[in-house]
Amino acid sequence: MSLVTSTSTDGKTFIMQIKGKFDFNLVQDFRLAYANVTKDTETVVVDLRETEYMDSSALGMLLNMQKLLADKVEHFKISNCRPQIKKILQISRFDKKFEID
């Protein structure tokens, strides 16, 4: 499991790509990844293209991130979900707080 971050060339989009399992073992790395997001950031994207597994602690991490960055960031997006992960997000009603594709 790993977490890779990047920023768009215009500095308006912050991207976190999660590889492998998105679970409790990623808590510290996930928090540190978005700790330096600035008000210049308009969108935070969590790319789950290579995420094989997600548990309830991952849902909590996403909610905490959204709560902590809500005053800085306008849009939150979860992208490239595998069908089983997308289903978890939809059942958990995450489509109300995040744009999911």
Short mmCIF file of the C-alpha atoms (twelve columns), coordinates in Angstrom:
data_MODEL
# 
_entry.id   MODEL 
# 
loop_
_atom_site.group_PDB 
_atom_site.id 
_atom_site.type_symbol 
_atom_site.label_atom_id 
_atom_site.label_alt_id 
_atom_site.label_comp_id 
_atom_site.label_asym_id 
_atom_site.label_seq_id 
_atom_site.Cartn_x 
_atom_site.Cartn_y 
_atom_site.Cartn_z 
_atom_site.pdbx_PDB_model_num 
ATOM 1   C CA . MET A 1   0.000   0.000  0.000   1 
ATOM 2   C CA . SER A 2   1.218   3.456  -0.778  1 
ATOM 3   C CA . LEU A 3   0.074   7.021  -1.137  1 
ATOM 4   C CA . VAL A 4   1.369   9.347  -3.836  1 
ATOM 5   C CA . THR A 5   0.480   13.036 -4.035  1 
ATOM 6   C CA . SER A 6   0.733   15.578 -6.807  1 
ATOM 7   C CA . THR A 7   -0.530  19.029 -7.679  1 
ATOM 8   C CA . SER A 8   -1.775  20.247 -11.045 1 
ATOM 9   C CA . THR A 9   0.452   22.659 -12.922 1 
ATOM 10  C CA . ASP A 10  -1.868  25.571 -12.122 1 
ATOM 11  C CA . GLY A 11  -1.848  24.626 -8.422  1 
ATOM 12  C CA . LYS A 12  -5.627  24.412 -8.217  1 
ATOM 13  C CA . THR A 13  -5.996  20.625 -7.967  1 
ATOM 14  C CA . PHE A 14  -4.382  18.444 -5.309  1 
ATOM 15  C CA . ILE A 15  -4.365  14.710 -6.102  1 
ATOM 16  C CA . MET A 16  -3.844  11.778 -3.734  1 
ATOM 17  C CA . GLN A 17  -3.448  8.399  -5.384  1 
ATOM 18  C CA . ILE A 18  -3.880  5.368  -3.149  1 
ATOM 19  C CA . LYS A 19  -2.400  2.044  -4.203  1 
ATOM 20  C CA . GLY A 20  -3.317  -1.260 -2.598  1 
ATOM 21  C CA . LYS A 21  -5.359  -1.240 0.601   1 
ATOM 22  C CA . PHE A 22  -7.008  1.934  1.890   1 
ATOM 23  C CA . ASP A 23  -7.323  1.085  5.570   1 
ATOM 24  C CA . PHE A 24  -6.252  2.080  9.092   1 
ATOM 25  C CA . ASN A 25  -2.566  1.545  8.273   1 
ATOM 26  C CA . LEU A 26  -2.722  4.627  6.036   1 
ATOM 27  C CA . VAL A 27  -4.115  7.066  8.658   1 
ATOM 28  C CA . GLN A 28  -0.903  8.989  9.372   1 
ATOM 29  C CA . ASP A 29  0.257   9.150  5.753   1 
ATOM 30  C CA . PHE A 30  -3.193  10.242 4.605   1 
ATOM 31  C CA . ARG A 31  -3.375  13.068 7.180   1 
ATOM 32  C CA . LEU A 32  0.138   14.249 6.354   1 
ATOM 33  C CA . ALA A 33  -0.648  14.184 2.627   1 
ATOM 34  C CA . TYR A 34  -3.334  16.862 2.827   1 
ATOM 35  C CA . ALA A 35  -1.888  18.836 5.753   1 
ATOM 36  C CA . ASN A 36  -0.326  21.466 3.500   1 
ATOM 37  C CA . VAL A 37  -3.278  22.073 1.201   1 
ATOM 38  C CA . THR A 38  -3.671  25.834 0.770   1 
ATOM 39  C CA . LYS A 39  -6.546  28.167 -0.069  1 
ATOM 40  C CA . ASP A 40  -5.223  28.252 -3.647  1 
ATOM 41  C CA . THR A 41  -6.445  24.667 -4.013  1 
ATOM 42  C CA . GLU A 42  -9.924  24.491 -5.532  1 
ATOM 43  C CA . THR A 43  -10.278 20.711 -5.827  1 
ATOM 44  C CA . VAL A 44  -8.971  17.714 -3.905  1 
ATOM 45  C CA . VAL A 45  -9.037  14.458 -5.851  1 
ATOM 46  C CA . VAL A 46  -8.641  11.059 -4.202  1 
ATOM 47  C CA . ASP A 47  -7.705  8.706  -7.042  1 
ATOM 48  C CA . LEU A 48  -8.631  5.111  -6.241  1 
ATOM 49  C CA . ARG A 49  -7.586  3.657  -9.603  1 
ATOM 50  C CA . GLU A 50  -5.161  1.213  -7.949  1 
ATOM 51  C CA . THR A 51  -7.051  0.727  -4.681  1 
ATOM 52  C CA . GLU A 52  -7.985  -2.908 -4.157  1 
ATOM 53  C CA . TYR A 53  -9.694  -2.650 -0.771  1 
ATOM 54  C CA . MET A 54  -11.335 -0.006 1.394   1 
ATOM 55  C CA . ASP A 55  -12.626 -0.379 4.956   1 
ATOM 56  C CA . SER A 56  -14.637 1.795  7.350   1 
ATOM 57  C CA . SER A 57  -11.535 3.595  8.617   1 
ATOM 58  C CA . ALA A 58  -10.935 4.819  5.056   1 
ATOM 59  C CA . LEU A 59  -14.443 6.260  5.020   1 
ATOM 60  C CA . GLY A 60  -13.656 8.048  8.274   1 
ATOM 61  C CA . MET A 61  -10.408 9.422  6.846   1 
ATOM 62  C CA . LEU A 62  -12.249 10.814 3.831   1 
ATOM 63  C CA . LEU A 63  -14.851 12.482 6.051   1 
ATOM 64  C CA . ASN A 64  -12.197 13.966 8.341   1 
ATOM 65  C CA . MET A 65  -10.304 15.341 5.351   1 
ATOM 66  C CA . GLN A 66  -13.454 16.918 3.948   1 
ATOM 67  C CA . LYS A 67  -14.326 18.427 7.322   1 
ATOM 68  C CA . LEU A 68  -10.846 19.847 7.939   1 
ATOM 69  C CA . LEU A 69  -10.454 21.299 4.436   1 
ATOM 70  C CA . ALA A 70  -14.031 22.544 3.919   1 
ATOM 71  C CA . ASP A 71  -13.075 26.166 4.599   1 
ATOM 72  C CA . LYS A 72  -10.192 26.034 2.083   1 
ATOM 73  C CA . VAL A 73  -11.357 23.747 -0.706  1 
ATOM 74  C CA . GLU A 74  -14.543 24.013 -2.732  1 
ATOM 75  C CA . HIS A 75  -14.686 20.604 -4.459  1 
ATOM 76  C CA . PHE A 76  -13.883 17.081 -3.281  1 
ATOM 77  C CA . LYS A 77  -13.745 14.274 -5.807  1 
ATOM 78  C CA . ILE A 78  -13.212 10.532 -5.534  1 
ATOM 79  C CA . SER A 79  -12.182 9.215  -8.923  1 
ATOM 80  C CA . ASN A 80  -11.500 5.995  -10.810 1 
ATOM 81  C CA . CYS A 81  -13.296 3.715  -8.334  1 
ATOM 82  C CA . ARG A 82  -13.491 0.017  -8.941  1 
ATOM 83  C CA . PRO A 83  -17.114 -1.219 -8.950  1 
ATOM 84  C CA . GLN A 84  -16.972 -2.767 -5.456  1 
ATOM 85  C CA . ILE A 85  -15.463 0.401  -3.951  1 
ATOM 86  C CA . LYS A 86  -17.960 2.621  -5.740  1 
ATOM 87  C CA . LYS A 87  -20.751 0.494  -4.280  1 
ATOM 88  C CA . ILE A 88  -19.361 0.963  -0.736  1 
ATOM 89  C CA . LEU A 89  -19.241 4.731  -1.275  1 
ATOM 90  C CA . GLN A 90  -22.791 4.849  -2.641  1 
ATOM 91  C CA . ILE A 91  -24.227 2.707  0.175   1 
ATOM 92  C CA . SER A 92  -22.461 4.993  2.671   1 
ATOM 93  C CA . ARG A 93  -24.045 8.036  0.945   1 
ATOM 94  C CA . PHE A 94  -20.663 9.575  0.130   1 
ATOM 95  C CA . ASP A 95  -22.160 10.903 -3.094  1 
ATOM 96  C CA . LYS A 96  -23.711 13.644 -0.925  1 
ATOM 97  C CA . LYS A 97  -20.299 15.031 0.134   1 
ATOM 98  C CA . PHE A 98  -18.039 14.002 -2.742  1 
ATOM 99  C CA . GLU A 99  -18.248 13.891 -6.497  1 
ATOM 100 C CA . ILE A 100 -17.709 10.231 -7.364  1 
ATOM 101 C CA . ASP A 101 -16.734 8.844  -10.754 1 
# 
